[in-house]
Amino acid sequence: MELKKIFSVLATGALTASLLAACSGESANKSAPTQPAKKPAEAVKLEPEAGATLKLWDNGGKEGAWAKAVAAEFTKKYSVPVKVEESAHDKAAEKVDAAGPTGKGPDVFHAPHDHVGNMENSGAIFENKLGKAYTDRFVDAAITGTTGKEKQYGFPLAVETYALYYNKKLVKEPAETWEELFKQAKEFQKGSTDKDRKYGLMLEPGNYYIAHSIVGGYGGYVFGGKNGTDVKDLGLDSKGAIQAGEFVKKIHDELLPLKNEDIKGDLISSMFNEGKLMYRISGPWDIKNHQDAKVDFGVTTLPKLENGKVPTSFSGIKAYYVSAYTKYPKAATLLAEFATSDEMLIKRYEMTGQMPASKKALETDAIKNDAVLNGFAKQLKYAQPMPNIAEMQSVWEPAGKAFTAIWNGQASPKEALTNATKDIKGKIENQQK
């Protein structure tokens, strides 16, 4: 996921103001050769254990390059060798549970915040005990998202959400409402042929991460309760969710009459790059390929629904976590703290273009003046952090299947979402046995 180029200069402080507004808002028995270490004593100034050596898991690409740069600086400062290994952050949690007991896992690893619940339940991660002086450095959503039922675990790296991309050569003024977008898209699609197909809008309808924005915009929800943690209160068959399903079907019928299976990310990207697509809904991970294709594009908030609400996109927090299986918990904690210092997070932005989670990093001129980041920051005002409880993992597949069925005309919104809710309840019940 990458953001980089500065497209235009916005008013000073716009990004920080938008983002801060957005963010105010059974341990498993590990019978194995290597047992979870004791938690490090609470201390602001940590000293690494004698003879410590560390292993860090992070993504490849520019994120991996940044991790290697951090490791080199850390080793230079603390004389602790750090080996960086590539490991996809969205698979890291399950891999740590498997590799940790064998002694082959990482000491520190990168994972998305919505895996915190599972990691907390399995006892795979240490509590972050650096205290208020540390957590106060970050936007509220970054700390909320990386906090479990009672304890804070993560060392925040970046915050992100998805928004509306538009091709500036095809769009004079980006649509502020869905009504405007439908009108612009239909006009653009006039005269489109099979040999020269053009679309006003493309998105991945079967991806609930995206579809949730419409659900939330109509007042639907996944789980009720504080921060979406009441698993007994499921809202995917609520009135708002069903209304969202009806709206998604309207997008299919009037703008994008393709089967869900035919709308792949690669197709959307190529259509946008070739000037055959006005709008797309996606996140910062799609920025680089459009920049490389020399597309003149902008990013702005998702259009308002007819109820006047901006769709509530999911937001995510990337963070480092200290493995409970590390032999060197103090050194590992020190590495995670060092990696998430303001200096290192500013360097991370420079290398990856991702929006840093620390308040001070967000106040740098380069970030304030980044038009692309400001587009996503505006949407973050309306975003909701993905629930990070373990039960959320039971939602993705049934919810995605429901919206696929709605899009493909295989079931009515009410039928599809009622069935999905039953499926999710069953999965959660089995999970809790």
N, C-alpha and C positions, 0 to 999 in steps of 0.2 A: 504494500500500500504506500503510495508515494505522492507527495506534494512538493513542488519545488518553485517554479518560476513566479516572479512578481509581475503582475499584468498591469496594475495601475495603482495609484496612491489614493487611499481613502483617508477620511478624517482621522487625525491622531486620536488613539484611544478607542476607536470603534470596536476593534476586535476584543480587547480586554473587557470592555463594558458589556458586550453581547455575551461573551462566554461566562463571565461571573454571574450574570443574570440567569443564564441557563443552569448554572450549577448550584444556585441557592435553593434552591429546591431540595453417632456411636463410633469412636475411633477404632479402626481395624487392628486386629492383632497381627503384628508383622513378625512371624516366626522365620527368621532368616539370619545368615551370618552377620549382617550389619543391621543393628537395631537403631531406631530413631534416637538421636542424641538428646541430651538434656537441653532445655531451652537456655539461651544465653541470659545471664543476669541483665536486668534492665540497666542500661547505661547509655549516655549520649556519646561518650568517647570510648570507642571500642579499640582493643588491641588484638591483632590476630594471634591465634595460637602458634606456639613454636613449631616450625616445620610444616606449617599449613601449605597445602597446594589445592587449587580449586578448579572445578569444571563448570563452565557456563553454557547453557543451551539457549540459542536464539535462532530466529529465522535466518535464511540466507539473504543474498542480495545486499542492498544498502543497509538494512538493519543489521545484518551479520557483520558488514564492514565496520559499522559504528561499534558493535559489541567488541570487535577485535581492538579497535582504537581505545576503548575504555579499559579493556584488559591490559593493554600495554602501559597505559598511564597509571593504572592501579598497581601493577607490578613494580613500576619505576618508583612509585611513592612508598609502597609498603613492603617491597621485596617478597611478595607472595606470588608465585607463578600461577597464571590462570590459562587454562586450555579452553578455547571456544569451539563448540561443536554445533553444527547446523541441525536444528530440530524444529519442525513447524510448530508454532506456538499454539495452534488450535488442537494439536494432538499431544502436547507435552504432558498434560495432567495425567492422562491414562498411562503414558510411557513411564512417568516417574513412579507410579504405583507398581509397575512391573519391574523396572530396573533398580529402583531404590533398595529393596531388600538384598539384591545381589552385590551391592557395592559398586555397580556400574552406572548409576544414575548421576545427575548433576548435583552440584551444591546450590546453584542458583539457576532459575529457569524462567523463561518468558511464557506467560499464559494470558488468555482473555479473562476479564473479570467475571463472566457468567459461569466460570468453572469453579469459583471459590467455594460454593456450597458442597460440591462433590469432594473437593480437596480437603475441606474442613472435616467432612464426615469420615473420610478415609484416614485422617491424621497424617496427610502427606506434607503439610506445610507448617512452618513455624509462625507464631504470632510476631507481628512487627511491633517491638516494644521500645522503639526509639522515642515515643512520646509526642506530646503536643507540639513541641518545638519543631519536630519533623513534619507532622501532619498538617500544621498550619500553613506550610509552604505551598500546599496544593489546592486547586479548585475543589469545592465541596464534593462534586460528583465523583471525582477521582478517589476520594477517601470513602464515600458512601459505597461506591461500587466494589471496592476491594475489602470491605468489611463484611465479616460473616455474621452469624447469629448474635455473637457478643464481642468478638475480637476483631481487630484490624490486622490484616495479613499482608497486603500488597505494598510494593514500592512502585508508585505510579510512573509510567513513562509517557503515555500519550492519551488524548481523548479524541473521539471521532464520532461522526454520524454520517448519514447520507442526505443528499439534497437534490436540487434540480439543476442539471447541466443544460445549457442552451448554446446553440451555434449562433454566434453573433452575426454571421453573414446571412442567416435565415430568419433571425428574430430581431426586429427593430427594438421592441420593448418586451422583456420577459413577462409572461402571464402572471398576474397576481392572484387570479382565481382560476378554478378549474373550468368555469364557464368560458373565460377568455382563452384558455389553453385549447379547449375543444374547438372553438371557433377558428383559431389560428391553425391548428393541426388539420382540420377538415379542408381549409383553403389550400394548404400546402400539398395535401394529398390528391387534390384534383388533377386529373390527367395522368396519374400514376399508372404504369403498365407493368405486366409481368417481367418485361425486359428491363424496365427502368423503374423499379419499385422504390417508392418514397414513403416515409412514415413521419407523422407529426410527433409521436411519442412511442418509446419502447421502454419496457421494464420487465423484470422476471416475476410474473404473477404467482408462481408456485413457491417462491422464497418468502416464508413468513416474516423473516427479518425485515423485508421491504413492505409486505402487506400490512404489517402491524401499524404502520403510520396512518393508514386509512381507518383501521379498526379503532385506534385511539382517538382519531379526529372526530369520530362519531360517538365517542363515549364508551366504546367497548374496552375490554381489558383482558389480560391473561389471568392473573390472580388478584384478588382484592386484598384488603388490609394494608398496613403500613409498609410502604416500599414494595408492594406487590408480593407479600410473603404469606398470605393466608391461602393455603393450598385447598382448603375446603370451599373457597369461594372462587369458582371458575367463571370467567366472563366471556368465553369464546362463543357461547350460544346466546348471549345477551342481545337486546334490541339493537344496540349500537353496532355490535359485530355483524349481525345479519344485514343491517343497513349498509355496512362497509362491503359485504359480499355482493350486494346488489349493485353498488357503485363500481366495483371491480369488473363485474359482468358488463356494465355499460361501457367501460373502457374497451373491453374486448369487442363488443358488438359494433361500436361506432368508430373506433380508431385503430385497433390492432387485431384483426380477425385471423390470427394464427393460433395453432395449438400451442399449449404451454411448452411441450417438448421441443418445439421448433424455435423457441426464443432463447437462444443460448447467449451467454455473455460475450463470446467472440463475435457473434453476428451483430449484436448491439454496438459493440465497439467499432467494428468495421463500417457499419452504416453511418455512424456518427463521424468517423474519420473521413469518409468519402463524401460528406455533405448531403447525405440522403436521409438524414434524421435531424429534426429540429430540437427535440428534447429527449433526455433520458434521466432516469432516477438511479443514482448510484452514489458510492462513497469516494473518499480520497484515493482509494487503491486504483481507481481508473484514471487518475490525472495524468500520469506519466505517458501512457500510450497516446493520449490525445495531444499532449505537448510534443511528443516525438513526431506525430503526424502533422504538426504545424497547424492544428485547428485553432481558430480564433474563437474561444469559448468563454463563457462565464458560468458562475455558480450562484444560485440564490435559494431562497426558502421554497419549500413545496407550496403549491398554490392552495389558496383557501377553498374549503368546501362550501357548499351552499348554506351551511349553518354558520358561516363566518369564521370557522376554526381552521387554523393551520394544522395539517396532519402531524401527528406526534411520532416522529421517527424514533427508532431505538438508538441509544447512544452506547458506545462501548469504551472500555478503559483497558489499555494495554499496560501490563505491569510485570515486574519481576517478583518472584517468590523464592523464599529460602526453603530448600527441601528439608524435611524432618530427618532424612537419612544422612545428612552431611556429617562428616567426622569433625568438621571445623565450623561450628555454628557462629562463632564470633567473627571469624574471617569472612564467612559467607554473608553475614549481615552487613559487615563493613563494605563488602563489594557492592551489595545491593544499594546501600546508602550512597556510596561514591558514584555509582552509575546514575542515580537520580538526583544528583546535585544540580543546581541551576546551570553551572558551567557545562556539565555533560549533556543536559537536556537541550541547551541551546546548540551545542555541537550536533546533537541528534537531529534537531530541526534542519540544521544546515546540510546534513548528509542525507536525510530521508524526506524532508519536507513535511513531516507529520507534526500535528499540533501538540506542543508539549503540555504536560499536566501541571506544571508549576506556575504560580502566579507571576513570579519575577521574570521567568522566561517569556511569558506572554506579553510582557511590557517592553520587550526590545523593539527597536524601530523596524528592524527587518520583518518581524512578525506583524506588527501593527499595520504595516504598509503592504502586506501581502493580500491582494484582492481575492485570491482563491480561498485562503484561510478565512477571510472575512465572510465569504459566502456560506461556508460551513458553520462558522460561529453564529451567524444569524439564525440558521436552522437549529442550532443547539439550544437556543432560547425556548424552543418548543419540544425538545427531545426528552425522552424518558430513558433512564438507564435500564438496560435489560435486567430482569430479575436474576440474581446470582444464586438463588437457592437451588439445591440439587434437583428438585422436582421440575425445574425449567427444562432439563434435558429430555423430559418426557413429552414436551410440547411441540418441538420443532417438526418432527415427522408427521404427526396427525394434522397439525395446523397447515403444513405445506400441502398435504394431500387434499385437504378440504378446499383450499383456494385453487388448486389445480382442477379439481372436479367442478368447481363453480365456473372457472374460466373456460374449461372445455365443454361446458353444457351437460355434464354427466349427472349433476345433482343441483337442486335449488340451494340457495344460500342457507336457508333454514335447515334443510336436510343434511347438507354437508357439514355444517358447523355443529349441529346437534350430535351427529355421529362422531365428529372429532372430539367433542367434549367427553363423550362416553369412553372413547378410546384412551384419552389422557387420564381420566379418572382410574381406569383399569390399570394403566401403566404405573400410576403413582401408588395404588394399593399394593401392587406386586413389589414395587420398589421398597415399600415400608414393611414388608413381611420379614 
